[in-house]
Amino acid sequence: MNNDMTDKIDDIGESNDNSQNENKFMKFFTEWILPIFLALIIAGLINKFLIFKVYIPSESMLPTLKVGDQLFVTKIYNTEKIEREDIIVFYSNELEDLLIKRVIGLPGDTVEIKDDGKVFVNGEELKEEYVKHQDDRGGKFKVPENKFFFLGDNRANSKDSRWWKDPFIDKSDIKGKAQVRVYPFDRVGMVR
């Protein structure tokens, strides 16, 4: 009878050990694995539908954006909310690349760039304090419906709408609006 009692006590001890191990695993799973997994899913959804990050590789937007700047860009689903002078990320079919430039011409606008670099939209001069290096490449452009006309802020070193075979970007190729500079840390802030 003594042996039977010992066997029962041993069985209870093993059962408690298994239960404790299961509890430890569930605690680890709910406190670590599950939150990390959910955070990754949420980050993926935010990146796919709300914001994404871009790196500036060229000087075409100086002095507003410098080489090496990193920006958060909000996705654009309604291109009617784009305003003149917004800084936009778009896909160029001609260059087969993502670009970032400033919107100068909206659908239906007439953009005229004079030989001295001054820009007129629908007959009114655009005040462009952000442009530091003008270029003498001029021209007159009538922006078709559902298209946009873009220029870089560093006009002397920007291959933009003035240089492309088709100077207009279709609204379906608009990806997002530059919002916040997140790197370098000494220049963190809103992009204008």
C-alpha positions in Angstrom: 0.0 0.0 0.0 2.9 2.3 0.7 4.2 1.8 -2.9 0.8 2.7 -4.4 0.7 5.9 -2.4 4.2 6.8 -3.6 3.2 6.2 -7.2 0.2 8.5 -6.9 2.3 11.2 -5.4 4.8 11.0 -8.2 2.0 11.1 -10.8 0.7 14.3 -9.2 4.1 15.9 -9.2 4.6 15.2 -13.0 1.2 16.6 -13.7 2.0 19.8 -11.9 5.3 20.1 -13.8 3.5 19.7 -17.1 0.9 22.3 -16.1 3.5 24.8 -15.0 5.4 24.3 -18.3 2.2 24.9 -20.3 1.5 28.0 -18.3 5.1 29.3 -18.8 4.8 28.7 -22.6 1.3 30.4 -22.8 2.7 33.4 -20.8 5.7 33.6 -23.1 3.5 33.3 -26.2 0.9 35.9 -25.1 3.5 38.4 -23.7 6.2 38.1 -26.5 5.3 36.1 -29.6 1.7 37.4 -30.1 2.5 41.1 -29.7 5.5 40.9 -32.0 3.5 39.1 -34.6 0.7 41.6 -34.4 3.1 44.5 -34.5 4.6 43.1 -37.8 1.2 42.7 -39.3 0.2 46.3 -38.4 3.5 47.7 -39.7 3.0 45.8 -43.0 -0.6 47.2 -43.3 0.6 50.8 -42.5 3.4 50.5 -45.1 1.0 49.1 -47.7 -1.9 51.5 -47.2 -0.9 54.6 -45.3 2.8 55.6 -45.4 6.1 54.5 -46.7 9.7 55.8 -46.4 11.9 57.1 -49.2 15.6 58.0 -49.5 16.8 61.0 -51.5 19.6 60.0 -53.9 20.1 63.2 -56.0 20.5 67.0 -55.7 17.4 67.7 -57.9 15.4 69.1 -54.9 18.1 71.1 -53.2 17.9 73.1 -51.0 14.6 71.7 -49.8 15.8 68.0 -49.8 19.4 67.0 -49.6 21.2 63.8 -50.7 20.7 61.2 -48.0 17.5 62.7 -46.5 14.9 60.1 -45.6 11.2 61.0 -45.6 7.9 59.5 -44.6 5.5 59.8 -47.5 1.7 59.4 -47.2 -0.1 57.4 -49.8 -2.4 59.4 -52.1 -5.7 57.9 -53.0 -7.5 61.0 -54.2 -5.4 63.0 -56.6 -7.9 65.9 -56.6 -6.5 66.8 -53.2 -3.0 67.5 -54.6 -2.1 71.2 -54.5 0.3 73.2 -56.5 3.8 73.1 -54.9 3.2 69.9 -53.0 6.2 67.6 -53.0 5.1 64.3 -54.6 6.6 60.9 -55.1 5.5 59.3 -58.4 6.6 56.6 -60.9 8.0 57.7 -64.2 7.3 55.2 -66.9 9.8 56.9 -69.2 12.7 56.6 -66.6 11.3 53.4 -65.1 12.0 54.8 -61.6 10.3 56.5 -58.6 11.0 60.2 -58.5 10.3 63.0 -56.1 9.5 66.5 -57.5 7.4 69.5 -56.8 3.9 69.8 -58.5 3.8 73.0 -60.6 1.0 72.2 -63.0 -2.3 70.7 -62.1 -4.7 69.2 -64.7 -5.9 71.9 -67.0 -3.2 74.4 -66.1 -0.9 76.3 -68.6 2.6 76.4 -67.4 5.1 78.8 -69.0 8.8 78.9 -68.0 10.5 82.1 -69.3 14.2 82.2 -70.4 15.1 83.8 -67.1 13.7 80.9 -65.2 10.5 82.6 -63.9 7.5 80.3 -63.9 4.0 81.4 -64.8 0.9 79.3 -64.2 -2.3 80.4 -66.0 -0.6 83.8 -66.6 0.3 84.5 -63.0 4.0 84.4 -61.8 4.6 81.7 -59.2 6.6 82.9 -56.2 9.2 80.2 -55.6 11.3 81.0 -52.6 12.4 77.4 -52.5 14.2 77.7 -55.9 17.9 78.7 -55.4 19.5 77.7 -58.8 17.5 78.7 -61.8 17.9 77.4 -65.3 17.3 79.0 -68.7 15.4 76.0 -70.1 12.0 77.4 -70.8 8.9 76.4 -72.6 5.1 76.5 -72.5 3.1 73.4 -71.4 -0.7 72.8 -71.4 -1.3 70.1 -68.7 -3.9 67.6 -69.9 -6.7 66.3 -67.7 -5.6 63.6 -65.2 -2.0 64.6 -65.6 0.5 66.7 -63.6 3.6 68.8 -64.4 6.6 68.6 -62.1 9.8 70.6 -61.5 12.7 70.0 -59.2 13.7 72.9 -56.8 17.3 72.8 -58.1 16.3 73.7 -61.6 19.9 73.9 -62.9 20.4 70.2 -61.9 17.0 68.6 -62.3 15.8 66.3 -65.0 12.1 67.1 -64.7 9.1 67.7 -66.9 11.0 70.1 -69.0 13.4 67.3 -70.2 11.1 64.3 -70.6 9.7 63.2 -74.0 6.2 63.2 -72.3 6.4 66.1 -69.8 3.3 64.9 -67.9 2.7 62.3 -65.2 -0.6 60.4 -65.1 -2.6 60.6 -61.9 -2.4 56.7 -61.7 1.4 57.0 -61.3 1.2 59.3 -58.2 2.3 57.3 -55.2 2.4 59.7 -52.3 3.0 63.2 -50.7 6.3 63.9 -48.8 5.4 64.8 -45.3 8.1 64.4 -42.7 11.9 64.3 -42.9 13.0 61.6 -40.4 16.7 61.6 -41.1 19.2 63.1 -40.6 18.1 63.7 -37.0 19.3 67.3 -36.9 16.9 68.1 -39.8 13.8 66.2 -38.6 10.6 68.0 -39.4 7.8 68.7 -41.8 8.7 69.0 -45.5 7.5 72.1 -47.4 
